[in-house]
Amino acid sequence: MKRLLSFAVIASLLIHPAAQAAPKKIAVKPMQLVTTVGTPEEVSGVVVSGKSLVVFGTKASKAYARAVDTTGKELWNLSLDQSPVSIATAAAVDQSGDIWIAGSTPLALGLIAPTPTATPLNPDNASAPATTNGGNLQAVTIWKVSAAGTLVFTNTLPTSSVLFPTAISVDRNGSSVVGIIGSDKGNAGFLVSTDKAGVFGKLLQIGSTSTTADAVVRHSDGSFTVAGSSSETLSGKKVAGLTDGVLIKVSKLLKITSVVRSSVAKGKRIWNSATSTLLLGGEVVAAGKTETAVTKFSSSFVPTWTYRFASTGPAITVGSTYAAFISTASTPQLNWNPKAPTPLILTFDSKGTITAADSGPAGQREVLGALVSKELGVLVVTSSAETVSIFTLIPR
C-alpha cells in the first residue's frame, strides 16, 4: 500500500510540478549621514584612522590633511607642504594608524631633470616625457602623518613631466603609488614604490600615449597589480575597443609579466579601483549607455563573477564584499528604481550573490570612497555640487 501511495505521489509531481516562486527582491535600505567634511573643490578623499575621519585634498593651491570625529568636530589640521603649489590626491592608512598621503609638488629650485634613481623604466619603448617648467607639478611626493596629526616625513621623487597620482597602497614594507604622467604624445601610467621609511625606488612608466594607472595592489611576494585603462598596445597586447580596461601584473623587479584587457566593441572601459582580493570596479561606456562594472578576478586574472549596473560610471570596491557607485536605473535583484542618479552600495557574498543594498540621497554626483573600519563600520564618501558627505550603513 505504501509503495502504491509513493508511486501516486511521484506521478502527481511529474504531472503537476510544484510552482517555483520568483526570488524575492532585496529591499534597499537608506544610509545614515555621519557628517559633511568640505567642498568637492577642496576634498580629494577620506580615510579612517581609528575613530578619526581623515580628510585630505588641496585648499588655496596647498595640500592639506585634517581629522574630524563623527560629529564633524575638527581634531587637527595640517598643511602638508611649503611649496608655492602642491596637491594631495590619494591616501591610505597603515596598520599603526599612520596616514600615507600621495600627491604632486614642484621640482626643487634649480632642479630641472630627474635624479639618477628616478630614471623611468620604459618596457614599451615609450618616448621620454617632455621637460616642463620647474614650477609645474613634476615631483611625486609622499607625506606620512601620524594618527595624532604630526607630519612624520616628506619624501619626493623628481621627474621630467607633470604627473597626477591616483592611488596609493601601503603595507608593513612600504607604499606604492600609481597615477598618470604627461608626455609629448599624450599620457602614460606610472608605478613607483617606497620602502617603509618613504624612500623612493625607480619609477616604471606604463604605455606612452593613452594609458592610465588608477589602482594598485601590493602582493606579499613583492609583485604588484596595476589597474587602469589603455588605448594603445601594452606588452604586445593590442587594444580591442576604443579604450580597454587593463589589469597588469608587475614583478618585484618592475617587469611587466602579464596584461589582461577588458574591452567593449566601439566603446570605452576603465578599471577605477582594485582591492587586495582583486575585486575590481570600473565603468563601461558604449552605444550611448554608461554602466558600472564589478568583477571578481582570481590571482591568475581569470574572472570568477561579474556584473554591470546602469550608472554614471566609476565604482569603488572594498575587500571582496562591497561596491559603491551612482545608480541611474533599476537593478533586477533589487526593489529599486531611482528617479535620479543616487548612491548605491552593494554587498556580495563569496560567490558573487548580492545579499544587501544601501542607498544615499539623490543629488550626489560622485562616490569618492568606500571604507570598512573596525571602529566605525562601513562608510561611503560622496560629493554633491556643494558638499562632500560621509554616510554609514544602518545595522540590519
DOTOR-53474 format. One record per residue (C-alpha): residue in three letters; x, z, y negated. Coordinates in steps of 0.001 Angstrom, whole numbers, padded with zeros to 6 digits, always signed. Layout:
BEGIN
ALAXZY;...
This chain:
BEGIN
MET+000000+000000+000000;LYS+002786+000947-002388;ARG+004513-002360-001605;LEU+001335-004298-002446;LEU+000993-002393-005714;SER+004635-003188-006558;PHE+004075-006892-005926;ALA+000959-006766-008087;VAL+002829-005143-010954;ILE+005708-007650-010742;ALA+003240-010562-010624;SER+001398-009284-013680;LEU+004671-009043-015592;LEU+005567-012607-014672;ILE+002187-013890-015775;HIS+001815-011700-018871;PRO+005286-010847-020184;ALA+005474-007852-022486;ALA+005361-008758-026152;GLN+008691-008311-027931;ALA+008274-006509-031198;ALA+010155-008022-034124;PRO+013179-005944-035123;LYS+012259-003526-037866;LYS+013861-004452-041154;ILE+016217-001928-042729;ALA+014966-000192-045850;VAL+017321-000387-048824;LYS+017901+002968-050490;PRO+018767+003306-054185;MET+022215+004623-055066;GLN+022651+007562-057398;LEU+024560+007275-060673;VAL+027601+009554-060808;THR+028884+008747-064295;THR+029895+005956-066657;VAL+033601+005525-067465;GLY+034057+002901-070189;THR+033535-000733-071076;PRO+034303-003814-068968;GLU+036904-004953-071512;GLU+038898-001748-071062;VAL+038395-000821-067396;SER+040133-002702-064575;GLY+039021-000330-061850;VAL+038646+003197-060497;VAL+040383+005071-057670;VAL+039849+008590-056334;SER+042453+011359-056126;GLY+040952+014497-054633;LYS+037817+015184-056656;SER+039078+013230-059679;LEU+037941+009730-060625;VAL+040995+007925-061985;VAL+040117+005086-064348;PHE+042783+002514-065234;GLY+042943-000569-067412;THR+044018-001852-070806;LYS+042916-000497-074179;ALA+044171-001823-077531;SER+046634-004031-075579;LYS+048176-000998-073831;ALA+047989+000008-070169;TYR+046418+003413-069584;ALA+045066+005737-066921;ARG+042732+008675-067300;ALA+040938+011033-064953;VAL+037390+012350-065173;ASP+035318+014595-062962;THR+031917+013666-061579;THR+030211+014825-064769;GLY+032331+012442-066850;LYS+034451+015259-068343;GLU+037966+013990-069076;LEU+040711+015807-067160;TRP+043727+013908-068507;ASN+044555+010708-070399;LEU+047879+008892-070170;SER+049399+005910-071969;LEU+051419+004226-069239;ASP+053899+002113-071189;GLN+055663+001982-074549;SER+055881-001825-074671;PRO+054053-003616-077525;VAL+051713-005128-074908;SER+051025-004107-071326;ILE+048210-004399-068780;ALA+047187-002292-065772;THR+045255-004345-063247;ALA+045379-002687-059795;ALA+045788+000798-058345;ALA+045932+002714-055075;VAL+046318+006369-054094;ASP+048874+007616-051559;GLN+048492+010427-049021;SER+049723+013003-051542;GLY+047076+012042-054082;ASP+049564+010317-056400;ILE+048308+007151-058089;TRP+050330+003922-057941;ILE+049283+001511-060694;ALA+050416-002121-060907;GLY+050421-004272-063999;SER+052500-006507-066243;THR+054808-005813-069176;PRO+057068-007981-071351;LEU+060711-008541-070460;ALA+063138-006043-071914;LEU+064673-007134-075230;GLY+067331-009787-074653;LEU+066410-010348-071005;ILE+065174-013922-070511;ALA+065826-014553-066831;PRO+065299-012661-063579;THR+067996-010356-062328;PRO+069663-011457-059057;THR+067466-009119-056973;ALA+064358-010725-058467;THR+065071-014277-057277;PRO+061804-015563-055810;LEU+061812-016632-052186;ASN+060184-020037-052028;PRO+059397-021195-048470;ASP+057174-024077-049630;ASN+059895-025604-051870;ALA+057818-024993-054963;SER+059190-025819-058384;ALA+060680-022815-060136;PRO+058223-021330-062636;ALA+058964-022169-066243;THR+060690-019687-068534;THR+058374-018488-071268;ASN+058878-016399-074394;GLY+060260-012918-073825;GLY+057137-011396-075342;ASN+054952-012682-072545;LEU+053965-010506-069595;GLN+056717-011630-067227;ALA+057636-008333-065544;VAL+055799-006802-062587;THR+055500-003097-063357;ILE+054714-000082-061182;TRP+053674+003235-062685;LYS+053419+006258-060405;VAL+051230+009039-061780;SER+050748+012476-060213;ALA+047267+013775-059445;ALA+047708+016090-062458;GLY+048311+013164-064817;THR+052117+013269-065130;LEU+053999+009971-065218;VAL+056435+010264-062284;PHE+058258+006961-062786;THR+058023+003444-064217;ASN+059802+000551-062494;THR+059795-003106-063488;LEU+060818-006388-061912;PRO+061538-009161-064442;THR+060593-012722-063527;SER+060750-016057-065340;SER+056970-016593-065506;VAL+053844-014950-066790;LEU+052130-013098-063957;PHE+048999-011112-063179;PRO+048949-008513-060374;THR+045645-008494-058491;ALA+046057-005794-055816;ILE+048363-003043-054601;SER+048632-001302-051231;VAL+050583+001918-050589;ASP+051715+003969-047602;ARG+054374+006621-046953;ASN+057141+003997-047091;GLY+056285+002413-050440;SER+053997-000147-052028;SER+053220-003864-052030;VAL+051810-005842-054944;VAL+050234-009297-054858;GLY+048987-011494-057657;ILE+049190-014792-059492;ILE+052317-016208-061113;GLY+052395-019147-063513;SER+054337-022363-063052;ASP+054775-025701-064820;LYS+052295-027245-062385;GLY+049695-024501-062209;ASN+049789-021163-060441;ALA+051163-019660-057257;GLY+050573-016433-055406;PHE+053233-013774-055097;LEU+054071-010750-052941;VAL+056615-008087-053854;SER+057214-004632-052381;THR+058900-001401-053368;ASP+060379+001491-051438;LYS+058893+004979-051782;ALA+060960+005517-054963;GLY+059348+002432-056501;VAL+062482+000263-056360;PHE+061533-003413-056055;GLY+062795-005814-053420;LYS+062670-009602-053549;LEU+059612-011485-054752;LEU+058002-014003-052415;GLN+056265-016927-054107;ILE+053392-018430-052114;GLY+052485-022021-052978;SER+053282-023810-056233;THR+050287-025440-057927;SER+046982-023843-056932;THR+047286-020685-054847;THR+046205-017103-055483;ALA+047050-013858-053691;ASP+044167-011415-054118;ALA+044636-008710-051468;VAL+047462-007268-049380;VAL+047665-005119-046246;ARG+050852-003294-045231;HIS+051340-003018-041452;SER+053258-000335-039559;ASP+055815-002856-038256;GLY+056854-003767-041801;SER+054895-007036-041919;PHE+052145-007906-044401;THR+048822-009700-044512;VAL+048039-011501-047774;ALA+044561-012864-048508;GLY+043522-015214-051289;SER+042839-018904-051867;SER+044672-022200-051998;SER+044026-025847-052881;GLU+047417-027025-051622;THR+049338-027273-048355;LEU+050865-023965-047234;SER+053437-023828-044431;GLY+052234-027198-043175;LYS+048542-026206-043146;LYS+046646-028705-045312;VAL+043655-027923-047484;ALA+040348-028697-045768;GLY+037793-028099-048528;LEU+038255-028265-052266;THR+039719-024749-052145;ASP+040225-022770-048943;GLY+040320-019057-048357;VAL+043718-018232-046866;LEU+044895-015410-044624;ILE+048699-015289-044499;LYS+050965-013244-042229;VAL+054345-012412-043770;SER+057176-010869-041751;LYS+059259-007854-042750;LEU+061942-010359-043816;LEU+059457-012111-046130;LYS+058985-015174-043944;ILE+055509-016705-043719;THR+054750-016734-039994;SER+051060-017692-039951;VAL+048474-019269-042247;VAL+044768-019366-041358;ARG+042455-021326-043667;SER+038708-020753-044073;SER+037011-023799-045550;VAL+033688-025327-046501;ALA+033133-029066-046902;LYS+033356-030178-050546;GLY+033365-026577-051666;LYS+035427-023536-052541;ARG+036263-020432-050556;ILE+038330-017416-051558;TRP+039083-014083-049932;ASN+038818-011413-052643;SER+039506-008270-050618;ALA+041006-007162-047312;THR+041232-003772-045611;SER+043743-002343-043141;THR+041292-003175-040337;LEU+041146-006800-041557;LEU+037577-006649-042812;LEU+037600-009389-045461;GLY+035229-010037-048325;GLY+035078-013264-050270;GLU+032984-015962-051822;VAL+031752-019406-050826;VAL+030654-021985-053400;ALA+029261-025300-052130;ALA+026314-027623-052739;GLY+025280-025694-055821;LYS+024972-022438-053872;THR+027067-019270-054117;GLU+027381-016789-051260;THR+029360-013711-050306;ALA+031291-013980-047045;VAL+032107-010897-044977;THR+034251-011439-041874;LYS+035980-009081-039457;PHE+039225-010556-038118;SER+041308-009457-035150;SER+045021-008719-035531;SER+045678-012324-034477;PHE+043398-013594-037282;VAL+040524-014549-034961;PRO+037067-013890-036478;THR+035079-011377-034415;TRP+031925-011418-036552;THR+030890-012893-039879;TYR+028020-013003-042401;ARG+027063-014895-045529;PHE+024739-013499-048185;ALA+023279-015142-051283;SER+025158-013591-054190;THR+027146-014111-057353;GLY+030279-014433-055187;PRO+033022-011834-054755;ALA+032802-008892-052371;ILE+034729-005644-051961;THR+035263-004369-048411;VAL+036182-000835-047330;GLY+037600+000164-043935;SER+035723-001528-041112;THR+032353-000309-042319;TYR+031342-001306-045860;ALA+030980-004407-048029;ALA+029680-004375-051616;PHE+028583-007366-053710;ILE+025965-008556-056204;SER+022991-009793-054179;THR+020735-012539-055511;ALA+018196-013156-052719;SER+016535-011714-049642;THR+018508-010867-046513;PRO+016862-011312-043072;GLN+017971-007919-041749;LEU+016732-006007-044790;ASN+013475-005178-046517;TRP+014984-006646-049649;ASN+014136-009337-052187;PRO+015760-008685-055579;LYS+014161-010198-058668;ALA+017536-010285-060452;PRO+021197-010016-059361;THR+021592-006473-058010;PRO+024497-004483-056487;LEU+024165-004047-052739;ILE+026432-002203-050294;LEU+026005-002812-046577;THR+027108-000568-043723;PHE+028229-002167-040446;ASP+028886-000721-037025;SER+031862-001632-034817;LYS+030069-004737-033512;GLY+029140-006017-036959;THR+025490-004983-036876;ILE+024089-003957-040251;THR+022993-000330-039940;ALA+022234+000648-043544;ALA+021931-000769-047043;ASP+022014+000791-050501;SER+021497-000741-053925;GLY+022283-000113-057575;PRO+020163-001055-060584;ALA+019664-004627-061758;GLY+021719-005678-064752;GLN+025086-005072-063113;ARG+027238-008202-063315;GLU+030150-007397-061010;VAL+031333-004992-058323;LEU+034727-003703-059467;GLY+035368-001463-056496;ALA+034081+000343-053441;LEU+035741+003550-052273;VAL+035460+006104-049493;SER+036573+009614-050414;LYS+036654+012669-048169;GLU+035689+014810-051137;LEU+033226+012501-052933;GLY+031865+010235-050181;VAL+031166+006533-050674;LEU+031423+005275-054258;VAL+030609+001878-055760;VAL+032002+000834-059155;THR+030046-001809-061085;SER+030074-003316-064558;SER+027196-004425-066738;ALA+027601-006268-070032;GLU+028354-002979-071813;THR+029321-000295-069302;VAL+031321+000439-066160;SER+029363+002768-063877;ILE+030092+004690-060689;PHE+027384+005180-058061;THR+027260+007162-054834;LEU+025154+006815-051700;ILE+022315+009314-051254;PRO+022604+011036-047854;ARG+020057+009872-045299;
